[in-house]
Amino acid sequence: MPVKVTKRFVMLGMGSFGTALTRKLAGNGCQVIGVDSRRDRLEAVKNEIHDCVIGDATEREVLENLPLRDASAVFISLGETISRSLLATLHVKELGARQVIVKGVTKEHGKILEHLGADRVVFPEEEVARQLADKMTWPNVLDFLPIDPEYSVAEVAMPGSLSGKSLAEANLRSTIGVHVMGIKDVLSGRLDMFPDGKRMLLEDQVLLVVGRAEELQALRDLP
């Protein structure tokens, strides 16, 4: 039988964000090496992750002893001290890390990280705030995923005005502009991808659609 390949990650910095992300990755079956200069932070997760390394993540000597080249990604979350994450990013890129994802502090910090070669800069508080605001503003939007500057994929609860119509009769592509990629039955959890025009729309369904912001807004506003 083929051996199951487990993704491996290195987490530099085990503060609140680093620890939460580490635990989620480990819970997903991934191998995670946690690195922090504070022993107590590593003690809290030592039974949940693959390995713990006590050391300063900005020191090249510490990083040289980590399997950075073999990791699917290296995460850097070193608190609010901008210089530390910049230095760690520089080192791990020079040491051959394939993908580097860094927690940003400010937009300017993010720009410098990108110039140093960070593949992605995340702002956790900003992302959570945006998601929460969207969910509170549009309670019928169950999930939302931007896929480029113009288009996003969203799961939208079936508007009552569409219930009882066929997909062709609703004609959402022409009237609103959104493309229906799937219809999900809430009770069974069954997802029908790329349904034909004969598919009937019912109240206990969710639409999986792709469209521009204004088009998704028009769908959300349907009674």
N, C-alpha and C positions, 0 to 999 in steps of 0.2 A: 504494500500500500504506500502511496506517496506521503512524504512527510509534510505535515501542515506547517507553512511558513508563518511565523509570528512577527508582526511588525515591532521594530525596536526604536525607542526614542531616548534622547538625553534631555533632561530638564535641568537647566542651570538657574538655581534660585527656587527655594521652597517656601516662599511666602504664601499668602492666602490664595492668590491666583495660581501660582505654580503647584501648590499642593492640591487644589481642587482639580486642576487639569490632569495632574499625575494620577490621582485616584480614579478619575473617569477613564483615562487611557488603560490603566491596569484592570479596571472592571470590564473593559471591552476585550480583555485577553491579550493586551500588548505588554511587551517587556519594557520597563522604564528604569533608567538609571537616574537617580536624584542626586544633585550636587548642591551643597550649601555649606557655609562655614559654621553654621550653628548646629550642634549635635542634637539639640532638643527637637528641631524641626524634622530631622531625619528619623529620630526615634519614633516620632508619631506615625510614620508611614512605613517603617522598615519591614513590617510583616505583610505589607500589601504590594510592594514593588520588587523588581528583580534585584536591584543592588543600590547601595547608598555610598556616597563618597563625601567625606568631610574635607572641604577645601575651599579656597577662594576661586570662584569661577572666572575671575579676571586675570588670574596668573597663568601664563602660558604653560608652565611646567605641569600644573594640574590638568589642564586641557589636553596636553600631549598624551596623557595616560588613559584617555577616554576613547571609546570606539566611535569617534565622530564620523569617520568615513563610512562606517557600516550602518549608521542610524538612518532610519527613514526621514527623520527630521530632528533638528536640535532646537529646543525652545529656550528662550532667554527671558527671564522675568526677575530682574534684579532691583526691584523697588523704584524709588523716585530719584535716585542718583543717576543722572543722565550719563555721566562719564563712564560709569561702570558697565552699563549695557553696551555703550559704544566700543569700549575696549574688548569686551567679551565677543562682540560681533566680529570685530576685526580679526581676532585670534582664530575663532572657529572657521571663518571663511578661508583664512590662510592655511589652516590645517586640513582643509578638504571636506568640510561638511557639505552634504548634498543639498539640503534644504534648511534654511535658517528662518525661524519665526520668532519675532521679538515683541514683547509688550512695550508699547510706546507710552511716553509721558506727555509730550506736547506734539503738535503738528510739526514744529520745527525739528524736534527730536526725531520724528518719523522720517522726515526728508533726509536728514543726515544718515540715519540707519539704512535707508534705501541706497544712498550713494556708496555706503560701505559694502553693499551687496546683500542686505537682508531681503529675503524672498517675499516676506510679508510682515507688515507691522500691524499689530492689533491694539485697539483701545477698548478693553473689556467693558468699562463703565459706560462708554458712549454707545457701544453696540447693544448692551442690555437695555439702556434707556430708550434707544430707538425702537427696539423690538416691543418693549412694554408700551410705549406711546402708540405704536401702530395697533397693537392688540386692544388697547383701551379705546382708541378712536373708532376702530372698525371691528366690533366684536364678532361680526360674521366672517371675518378673515381668520382662518384657523392656522395657516402657515404662510410664510412669505420669504422668497429667496431671490434677491437681485442677481441677475446673470450677466448683465453688462450695464453701461450707463443709461441705456434706454429701456431695456426689457427686464421684466421680473416674472418669476413663476409664483403663483399663489393658489392656495386652497380656499375656496369661498363657499360658505353654506348656501344651499339652493335658495334663491329669492322666491318668495311665494308666488309672484306674478308669472314665473316660468313653469310652476308645477302643473302637470297635466298636458304640457306641450311636448312635441317631439323635438329633438335637437335641431332638425331642419326648420321646424316652425319657429323656434326661438331665434334662429338665424343670428347668433351673437357675433359672428365674424363680420357681417355686413352692418348690423345696427349699432354695434359698440366698438368692434375692432379686435376683441380678444379671440384667441384660438383655444378651443377646448381640446386638451390633450387626453383627459380622462374623466371618468365619472366614478365616484366611490360610494358604495352603499354603506351607510353609517352602521346599520345593525349587524351586517355580516362581515364588514371590513373588506369586502371584495372590491378590487379596483379594475375597472374595464378601461384599458388604454385604447386611445384612438377609436372611439365609438362612431358608428355610422349615423346618418341623419335620422334613421327610424327609431333610435333609442329614445324612450320616453323619460322625461324629467319628472322627478318626484321630490316631495318635501324632505324625505329622509336620505337625501343624497348630498354629496359634496362635489363641486366642480373643480377640477385641476386645470388651470388656465395659464396662458402666457400672454403678456401684453405690455404696453407702455403704461406709465403711471396714471395718465388721464383716462385710459381705457379701463384699467382696473378700478379706478375710482367710480366710473360710470356703472360698472357691474355692481360694485358695493352699494350704490345708491338706489338700485332697483328695489321696489317695494316687495 
